[in-house]
Structure formats: structure tokens, C-alpha cells
Amino acid sequence: MHRSSDTGDDHTSPWQYTLHIPNDLRAVPICRRTLGVILTAHGLPHLAESAELVTTELVANAVTHTKGPAALRLYWSEAVLRIEVWDADPTPPRPPSPSARDTLLLEAGRGLALVRGCADGWGWYHLDSAHLTEGEGKFVWCELAEAA
């Protein structure tokens, strides 16, 4: 795991962590628990429940629906936690339909419906081989704002 931070460790200073993970379902609880430890260490345990839920869904999607490695990136800046999960498959995620009730009844798309329902924003973006040493792929991200 790699950590970058500006000076200071209180929850107002920006920080970033990256966790490289194998294509293995055991990575899901490891990422969830690691995230909880990071948030607690930075004085943000109140974000842990929502952050762990969306991270679980995004990491599970990456290791379930792709064949290569993945990565979890966490950014904290200006009272917003940004969670990004990279995988090597450039195929866009299938966003949940406008009707959350119908989406939750289907097996496919439930994870992204949970992410959309819990996060303050979410999306995805393509990467090409110039941006990652691992090759092409995509990041699926979401953001959680700290309550005022």
C-alpha cells in the first residue's frame, strides 16, 4: 500500500492511499477492513459505514467481472472522500436504471445501485496505456462528502 499526504495528519489535510489487489474475492474484505483502519486513523470513523459499503461493491465488481488485477485508490480533500477502483477491463460499467426499485430486484446492477444510493456522486472514466503501467482499463469512482 502506498500513502501520500501533505503535512499534518488531522482530517482537514489532504491524503491519498493506493492498494494494489489481485483478482481474488478475498481482496474484498481486505479492502473494506483496510479502509476502516485508514478512516479511523484520520479521524473519520463516521464515514466508515458508507465508505465500506460502496468500496465493497466496487471492489467486488472489479474482481468478479474482470480477469486481471485491480487497485483501490482513496483521496481525501476538502471534506470529500473519493473512492476509486481500477480494473484492467476498459468495458464501461452498466449504470443502474433510473428506477432503483427495479434495479434492486435484478441480480446485475444491484451493486452500482447501492453505490448511487449511498454516494454523493459516482461515475467512471477510461484510461489508456499511457496512464497506467498495467495497461488499459477504467476507474469507477464515487464520492462521500463529510457532513457539515
N, C-alpha and C positions, 0 to 999 in steps of 0.2 A: 504494500500500500504506500502511496506517495502523498505527502501533505505539503501544501504551500500555504503561506499565510503572511499577511502584513504584520507589523509589530503589534504585540498585545494579544492576549488570549480571551478577552471578555467577549460577550456575544454581540458587541457592536462592531468589532473588527472583522473585515472580510477574511474568509479562509476557503480552501479548496482541498478535497481529498479525491484520489482516484484508486479504485480497487479493481485489479485485473482478475477476471474469473474464468474458469474453464467451462466448457459446455457440459454441465453436470448439475442435476437438480439439487444436490447438496449445497450448491452455491447460494440458493435462495435463502435458507435460514442463516447462513453465514453472513450474507449481506445485510439482512434485517437486523441481526444482533450487533454487527459492526456499526451500523448506522445509529442504533440506540446508544451505544457507548460514545460515539462521536458527539451526538447531540447533548448528552448528559455532560460530557467533558466541557462543552462550550456553553453550558448554562441554558440549554434549550430543550429540557426534557418534556416540556408541554407540547412540543411539535412531534414528539416521537411516535405517538399512536397513528396519526395520519401519515406521517412520513414512512413509517414501517409498512403500512398497508399498501401505499402506492409503489414503494420500492419492491415489495414482494411481487406485486402484479407485473411490473415492468421487467424485473429480472427473470421471473418465471416465463414470461413471453419470450425473452431472448434465448433462454436455454432450451425451451420446449419447441420453438418454431424455427430454430436455426441450427446449423451443424457446426459452427465454429466457436471460437472464444467470444467472450463478451467483456464489458467493462462497466463499472458503476462510477459516475463522477458526481460529486456533491459540491455545490458552491453556496456560500453564504455571503450575501452582500446586501446592504441597505434594507435589513429586516426581511429578506426573502431567501428562502431555501430553494435552490434549483437542483432537481434530481435528474440526471441524465443517464440513460442506459444505452450503450453502444453494442451493436452486433454486426457481424460481417455481411449479413444479407441486406442488399440495398432495396428489397421489396418494401414498399410503404406499409405501415400498419393499417389494419382495417378499422377506421374510426367507428365508434358506436353510432347507431342510428339516432335520429332526433328523439325517438320515443325510448326513454331509459327503461320503462317497464317492459316493453317488448324485447329490448336488448338483454335485460337480465334473465329473461326466460330462455334465451338461446345459450348454448354452450360456448360458441365462438363469440368473442366480442365482450364478454362479461367483464374481463379484467380492465379493458380500456374504459368501459362504462363506469367502473369503480374509480378509476383514476380521474376521469372527467368529473365525477360527482364529488370527490374529496379535494381535488386540487383547485387552486385559484386560476390556473391556466395550464394548458398542455399542448403538445404538438410534436413534430418530428422534422428532421432535416437530413438530407443525403450528404455523404462525404465521398470524396474520390480518393484515389491512391496518393495524391499529393498531400493530403491532410493526416493520414494515418500510416504508420509503418506496417500495420496488419493488412492494409488494402482497403477496398471499398466497403461501404456499409452505411449504416444510418444511426442516428441518435434519436431516441424517443425521450422526451423530456416532460417534466411538469414542475410547477412552482407552488410553494406554500408560503403565504405571507404570514409573518408574525402578527398576531392581534395587537392592536394599539392599547 
